[in-house]
Amino acid sequence: MTTSPLDRAADSFAAELARHRTGRGLSKKQLATMMGFDPSYVSHVEGRRHRPTEDFARRAEAVLEASGAIWQRYREYDDLRHARSLPAHREPPQPGQWMPPGTGLIVEREHATLTHTGDDYHCVIRRELYNAGTEPVTRYLARVAVDRYPNDPGRSNLHHREHPLTFAELQLNALRDDAGEQEPMHWRAKHDRDAFKEIWLLFENADRRFPLYPGHRATIEYSYRVGRDKWGTWFQRAVRLPTRHLAVRLDLPADLDPQVWGAETSLSSEEGPLRTPVARQNVDGRAVFDWKTEDPPLNARYRMQWRFRAQPGTESEHPDTPTRVRASDRMREFGIVQRGADLLRQPSHQFDLPRQESAAREIVDRLNTALARLDELHPFRKGVGIAAPQLGIDWAAAVVRPPDRTADPVVLLNPRVVDAAPDTDEQYEGCLSFFDHRGLVPRPLRLDVEHSRWDGSRIITSFEFGMARLVAHEVDHLEGRLYVDRMTPGVPLVPVEEYRETGQPWRY
């Protein structure tokens, strides 16, 4: 049975509420008390038995300090409920009306320009900010991410390990602009990784401090450069704060005959095309592409991609021509059954051991061989597992290789979970059958699994932390489940080219 857009919007609100409540370590009863509601009411809203009200959404937003996320989910639900549309002549609401008090920082307008200069890419981000919170804002978080080969994560990770992005080459500049009066902004590094930088832009410089006070506005602008050998043919904007207007411009050499397209993802949908077209104009030998959107949802991602049709030579000689092979296509070529196949949704057949021992051993050998060959395609620093259905084999066998490569792989025959710890955590998982994305999946920190030996006897093995997660993932495969079935409703998948933890172990 399909659900209506209104039902999906209510589900997104409930998921956002639950995510922030659990993130604050509050029970439903504690949250209800802080909001001034009956304890059962929060439970009913999260359980989708009650629809949210404006008063409930405002109080939840203020108590949980959700940076506008809860309130925006409510607005999306309420707009659908009333099927409202603003007349063209009507002015948009002011920030104080648009978001409740205590929301925090709001982006009224963002304009991002990326210019291909020949040897590098020059990026300029301009944001008009409004402080709808109750405290002065003293810093703003900026991010720079590169991915040289976005459709080939293994190759891209290796490239950036050998040629890491550096702060020095970024030539980062930032300023605050108040009615034409400009103040340079100092900055401080937060995260420094091979292909990813996080930077605090500070509302201060050597001469003075200039915080953004509640109820005040300011425009900030920052720019940086990245060499063509590190950038890749894509540019993305992610909506991390409530935003009213977002515009993107790509300024590319016209003589290379660029072709531009885009895609978007959000909390409620997987990747799809941009809802509005990209406009092109030619100006003085440049091909200028413009795209914009109004009221983008929080956590939405808008990705612009391009190729140069007039680029001379071959793909292998000219890195600006994008790789056309998706990560999932490489796995499919390798022989891994991909998401959408009926076999991945069916419970696997149980072995009759020891009668079928030789068949079981043959299947396990094929699984071990596949794992060894997969190392050529991708680094699996967190460990890796593979289940027989992923090779098109409808039998209950899986092999899990621990992160410690010196440890022996775990063979699971006819496995069944018999106990799990009540304590859980959320970590990102990937799947060989769904390799274009990563997803945040809650799993128990300990898992007790009963499984068969070759002679047919049964044994219970206890797994903890990362191994518990790996084993749970493979047992799910044998029961016809994928990790997306375990994700909290409303939590978005992350495209593999945006995932920055490849090659890093899970953290416990």
BELSULJO-V810624 format. One record per backbone hydrogen bond with DSSP energy under -1.0 kcal/mol. NH is the residue of the N-H (numbers start at 1). CO is the residue of the C=O. If there is no record, write none. Layout:
# BELSULJO-V810624
NH:CO ; NH:CO
This chain:
# BELSULJO-V810624
8:4 ; 9:5 ; 10:6 ; 11:7 ; 12:8 ; 13:9 ; 14:10 ; 15:11 ; 16:12 ; 17:13 ; 18:14 ; 19:15 ; 20:16 ; 21:17 ; 22:18 ; 23:19 ; 24:20 ; 25:22 ; 26:21 ; 31:27 ; 32:28 ; 33:29 ; 34:30 ; 35:31 ; 36:32 ; 37:32 ; 41:38 ; 44:40 ; 45:41 ; 46:42 ; 47:43 ; 48:45 ; 49:44 ; 50:44 ; 57:53 ; 58:54 ; 59:55 ; 60:56 ; 61:57 ; 62:58 ; 63:59 ; 64:60 ; 66:61 ; 69:66 ; 72:68 ; 73:69 ; 74:70 ; 75:71 ; 76:72 ; 77:73 ; 78:74 ; 79:75 ; 80:76 ; 81:77 ; 82:78 ; 83:79 ; 84:79 ; 90:87 ; 97:94 ; 98:94 ; 99:95 ; 102:132 ; 103:100 ; 106:130 ; 107:242 ; 108:128 ; 109:128 ; 110:245 ; 111:126 ; 112:247 ; 113:124 ; 114:249 ; 115:122 ; 116:251 ; 117:120 ; 121:226 ; 122:115 ; 123:224 ; 124:113 ; 125:222 ; 126:111 ; 127:220 ; 128:109 ; 129:218 ; 130:106 ; 131:216 ; 132:104 ; 132:130 ; 137:212 ; 140:201 ; 142:199 ; 144:197 ; 146:195 ; 147:231 ; 152:149 ; 156:152 ; 157:153 ; 158:154 ; 159:155 ; 160:156 ; 161:157 ; 162:158 ; 163:159 ; 165:194 ; 173:223 ; 175:221 ; 176:183 ; 177:219 ; 178:181 ; 181:178 ; 183:176 ; 185:174 ; 186:204 ; 188:200 ; 190:198 ; 191:198 ; 193:196 ; 197:144 ; 198:191 ; 199:142 ; 200:188 ; 201:140 ; 202:186 ; 203:138 ; 204:202 ; 205:208 ; 210:203 ; 212:137 ; 215:131 ; 216:213 ; 218:129 ; 219:177 ; 220:127 ; 221:175 ; 222:125 ; 223:173 ; 224:123 ; 225:170 ; 226:121 ; 228:119 ; 230:227 ; 231:227 ; 234:232 ; 235:304 ; 237:302 ; 239:300 ; 244:107 ; 246:293 ; 247:110 ; 248:291 ; 249:112 ; 250:289 ; 251:114 ; 252:287 ; 254:285 ; 256:253 ; 257:254 ; 259:307 ; 261:305 ; 263:303 ; 264:272 ; 265:301 ; 266:269 ; 272:264 ; 279:290 ; 281:288 ; 283:286 ; 286:283 ; 287:252 ; 288:281 ; 289:250 ; 290:279 ; 291:248 ; 293:246 ; 295:244 ; 299:239 ; 300:297 ; 301:265 ; 302:237 ; 303:263 ; 304:235 ; 305:261 ; 306:233 ; 307:259 ; 309:257 ; 310:256 ; 311:308 ; 318:314 ; 321:318 ; 330:326 ; 331:327 ; 332:328 ; 333:329 ; 334:330 ; 336:331 ; 337:390 ; 339:433 ; 341:338 ; 344:341 ; 345:342 ; 346:343 ; 348:478 ; 349:394 ; 356:352 ; 357:354 ; 360:356 ; 361:357 ; 362:358 ; 363:359 ; 364:360 ; 365:361 ; 366:362 ; 367:363 ; 368:364 ; 369:365 ; 370:366 ; 371:367 ; 372:368 ; 373:369 ; 374:370 ; 376:373 ; 377:374 ; 378:374 ; 383:380 ; 384:401 ; 386:399 ; 388:397 ; 390:387 ; 391:388 ; 392:389 ; 393:388 ; 395:393 ; 396:349 ; 397:395 ; 398:412 ; 399:386 ; 400:410 ; 401:384 ; 407:404 ; 410:400 ; 412:398 ; 414:396 ; 416:450 ; 418:448 ; 419:448 ; 421:446 ; 425:443 ; 427:441 ; 429:439 ; 434:431 ; 437:434 ; 438:494 ; 439:429 ; 441:427 ; 443:425 ; 445:423 ; 447:463 ; 448:419 ; 449:461 ; 450:416 ; 451:459 ; 452:413 ; 453:457 ; 456:453 ; 459:451 ; 461:449 ; 463:447 ; 465:445 ; 467:464 ; 469:465 ; 470:466 ; 471:467 ; 472:468 ; 473:469 ; 474:470 ; 475:471 ; 476:472 ; 477:473 ; 478:474 ; 480:477 ; 481:476 ; 485:482 ; 486:483 ; 491:488 ; 494:438 ; 496:436 ; 498:495 ; 504:501
